[in-house]
């Protein structure tokens, strides 16, 4: 689960990702949407491996045909995890 699950284009938002098996150094990325791809920075994994805190940023522009992105954390994928709004 990711909260909040929407980000406005042209902004940066702090998010919390909850799950299990997270490890220090895990990558957070986005796939299968359209428009400017979101990026994750300031990624911090909790010591218990169940929470990740990060900042998601999205530039403006690009197609809005499919503004919903899957969130990849390591090898796991959260389908339809983040929506980019205008």
Buried (B, 14 or more C-beta within 10 A) or exposed (E): EBEEBBBEBEEBBEBEBEBEEBEEEBEBBBEEBBBBBBBBEEBEBEEEBEBBEBBBBBBEEBEEEEBBBBBBBBEEEBEEBBBBEE
